[in-house]
Amino acid sequence: MSACHANTTACATSDKIVVLAGNPNCGKTTVFNLLTGAHQQVGNWPGVTVEKRSGNLQLGADKMAIVDLPGVYSLMGGGGEDQRVARDFLLDTPVNLIINIVDASNLERHLVLTAELLETGHPMLLLMNMTDEATARGWKLRCADLEKALGIPVVPMVARKNQGKEQLLQSMTRALQQRPQGQQVKYPLPVEEALQTLANTLSDQNAGRTRIAALRLLEGATEAETRQTQTLLKSLREQIQAISGEDPADLIMDRRFSWAQEMAALTLQRTGKAGLRESINHHLDRIVLNDWLGVPVFLLVLYLVFVVSFSGGNIFLDFFDQASAALLIHGVGHLLLIAGLPEWLVAVIAGGVGGGLNLVISFIPPIALTFLFLAFLDDSGYMARAAYAMDRLMRRLGLPGNALVPMVIGFGCNVPAIMGARIIEDPRGRILTVLMQPFMSCSARLTIYMAFAVVFFRSNGGQVVFALYVLGILVALLTAWLLGKTALRGEAMPFVMELPPYRLPSFRSVVLQSWQRLRVFLFRVGKVIAVIGLVLFILPGIGWTNQGLRSTDIDHSLLAQGSQALVPIFAPMGIQKDNWPAVSGLIAGAAAKEIVIGTLNGIYQRQNAADLMADYRHPDITGQLEDALHSIPANALTFFRTLDDPLGLAAMGSTSATEQASGAESATLRAIAAGFTPLSAFAYLVFVLLYVPCASTMGALRREVGWGWMGFSLLYGTGLAWGSSTMIYQIGTMALHPASSLAWIFGILGTFGLLVLALRMYGRRHDAHPARLRKQAAL
Amino acid sequence: MPTPASPTSSCRLDQLSSAHPAQITQITGDRAQQQRLKMLGIRPGVTLKIVHGPNKRGVVIQIQGGRFAIGKSLAQEIFVEEIRT
């Protein structure tokens, strides 16, 4: 594996690779943010660091790539896919310096990894983080003594409060020159002899890495490559067993533990009793872990995510929407007209691309706040407790409690949720968790709900949208349950998880993390919109006629012809032939949900020939910007009056407010009203909720669980979407045509039954070959 | 360690109901599971304190500075001995 896997540019220009390694919850990401600031190349998804990522640091004359790895407990194995990523990197990559970060308040446990890292033979530096927490527990740290014993620099630090950065940078410069490799752990004589024998047979060119390779062989973390080594290994193990009476792996591990204990005892000096922070932890845990309060507290936290994200976001939504419309649509249109461009081109650029961007920009506030809140939750130490609180409930569905963490992230965006499933250790649980994520209603889907709710569910829009969110969660849970009983049978792994202490997350870290994620979101959507926007302005303009491809009006265009051809498939869920734009919206939505309303907007606008040219000729940009600015205090007032309405749906009563919220122009809303009935609109929304979330989600699925499961998810999700919406529509219209409705309903139920049978057969076959599952998960 | 001052009682972690610290004496179950616990520093010889439970969900323990939630099925595999001074 190369050091520049995700990012060739970083490595091409920098010659030194510095890697951050440590146990989970030791504050690696905070140190990473502190060192690289805004100079990070890969915007990883926060929530959990499940991937390595890198950023640049200029230190004197040296330019270096800082690599942040997921937390890992041991180089010898164990843990989920995230830990494997870290382990592979540390073992296979030639790095210039390892910065081993340890939590000073958990020193003994964290030093076990230090012992293993020293054995890799890389130059190393120990960063003693969170010294304030150790002090609060009544410990004094003797870093100089530890430094002497380890033979590598030891730097005390409180990364969260930005204390100790200067000393760290100085030590890094020195360590890069002096390449300190430290004192390795000495094992009992029979083990040392066996390691020597093994090392002699290993033809690894790098002399420094033979020790770790030999250790991994002896501990059974890797398989011997040659038959010869295998036999040697077997006899060495037997020798050790005979002399010491213990399994060599246990012997080695026990020695590392006792070494860590000695080092910790050397460093820590008890000076007083545990202080206030310990007691805050204790009291908070009494509430959060309480038998009765655990689940309600979790639901309350989720509710708060919605209040802060949606209602809070609404304060700024109108500003972003109106200001970007003034600048990108009217402003750009005006400039282009002045520049003398033809009207049709102005319409394409200002109306198509500008209008598309405007739609995305208006959703920045709620989405940014969702990301901010999730980053805060992750840093606070709460999520592990929520996982424990929900464990028993999840276990009944055959899932481990920590499957909950990705699901919560899924409310923001499905892509990081799928990546987040890497924290789940057993392959079966991980595949199940990944397959659940596409049903979690992400923030992009809300835009579609809002536009429809304002037209059809004026008085009960809140309940309808809430029902859709709940439906998504239920379908996700039922999917996991169904697959767990049929295709992926087995027990969820028993629960054990570290509960990190509660921490007030650093402002800097939370903001940086959310910014990284928002940047990815904007970039991704911007790209899609630019392409689709253009396509949408070309496709509706040309069509297949008797004389071949000719420019036509929109109702006879390629877009219309293609969509109309697909309408019969959607007819059972209530989409009529002349409502073909709804089908176009769904096709665009398979690429990204953010553009569904934009697509409908574009088509309906053209059908109704809305003339924006007058606006472009005489725009009132300053006036619009002023209005935009005034919307902030007005919306802030509404926010505080409607704290009990987290989805901001009280505004549903006023058409104009929600119009702006959903980014749809009133012409579009009128067209939606003409094309749907309340029933078919609801069926359409259910389809939107359940079918393919977006191209990026499918890409993430393929990366995490392979082509096979991605294909399954695509077909299953789309099938389920079609089946559910058709059922809803047919049950609702049963009175009109009972016979055909019943036929549809039984047809769908029968097909579903067949699917269940097929899944069971698949499961039976795979029960015989559980290894295949593991291989798939490792893809 | 010298013999304890008062008689000790050995039991499973999910049955331990005491504010006193206890020492892990043995962990049963399959090797992968034992390994998983060892990584977290939950291994024979260490001293733990109950933070919450044990109950139907499991138990939350504290070992030095770290807190761990352990599901019931896993807690049944951990044997402890109460330490009374």
HADDOCK unambig.tbl for C-alpha pairs under 7 A between the chains (distance, minus, plus):
assign (segid A and resid 73 and name CA) (segid B and resid 39 and name CA) 5.85 0.50 0.50
assign (segid A and resid 74 and name CA) (segid B and resid 39 and name CA) 6.69 0.50 0.50
assign (segid A and resid 78 and name CA) (segid B and resid 36 and name CA) 6.25 0.50 0.50
assign (segid A and resid 105 and name CA) (segid B and resid 65 and name CA) 5.67 0.50 0.50
assign (segid A and resid 106 and name CA) (segid B and resid 65 and name CA) 5.12 0.50 0.50
assign (segid A and resid 106 and name CA) (segid B and resid 66 and name CA) 6.29 0.50 0.50
assign (segid A and resid 109 and name CA) (segid B and resid 41 and name CA) 5.96 0.50 0.50
assign (segid A and resid 388 and name CA) (segid B and resid 69 and name CA) 6.76 0.50 0.50
assign (segid A and resid 392 and name CA) (segid B and resid 57 and name CA) 6.17 0.50 0.50
assign (segid A and resid 494 and name CA) (segid B and resid 71 and name CA) 5.97 0.50 0.50
assign (segid A and resid 494 and name CA) (segid B and resid 73 and name CA) 6.31 0.50 0.50
assign (segid A and resid 494 and name CA) (segid B and resid 74 and name CA) 5.95 0.50 0.50
assign (segid A and resid 495 and name CA) (segid B and resid 70 and name CA) 5.63 0.50 0.50
assign (segid A and resid 495 and name CA) (segid B and resid 71 and name CA) 4.52 0.50 0.50
assign (segid A and resid 496 and name CA) (segid B and resid 68 and name CA) 6.90 0.50 0.50
assign (segid A and resid 496 and name CA) (segid B and resid 69 and name CA) 5.53 0.50 0.50
assign (segid A and resid 496 and name CA) (segid B and resid 70 and name CA) 4.41 0.50 0.50
assign (segid A and resid 496 and name CA) (segid B and resid 71 and name CA) 6.06 0.50 0.50
assign (segid A and resid 497 and name CA) (segid B and resid 68 and name CA) 5.65 0.50 0.50
assign (segid A and resid 497 and name CA) (segid B and resid 69 and name CA) 5.39 0.50 0.50
assign (segid A and resid 497 and name CA) (segid B and resid 70 and name CA) 6.74 0.50 0.50
assign (segid A and resid 498 and name CA) (segid B and resid 67 and name CA) 5.91 0.50 0.50
assign (segid A and resid 498 and name CA) (segid B and resid 68 and name CA) 4.42 0.50 0.50
assign (segid A and resid 498 and name CA) (segid B and resid 69 and name CA) 6.36 0.50 0.50
assign (segid A and resid 499 and name CA) (segid B and resid 67 and name CA) 5.16 0.50 0.50
assign (segid A and resid 499 and name CA) (segid B and resid 68 and name CA) 5.35 0.50 0.50
assign (segid A and resid 499 and name CA) (segid B and resid 69 and name CA) 6.68 0.50 0.50
assign (segid A and resid 500 and name CA) (segid B and resid 67 and name CA) 6.78 0.50 0.50
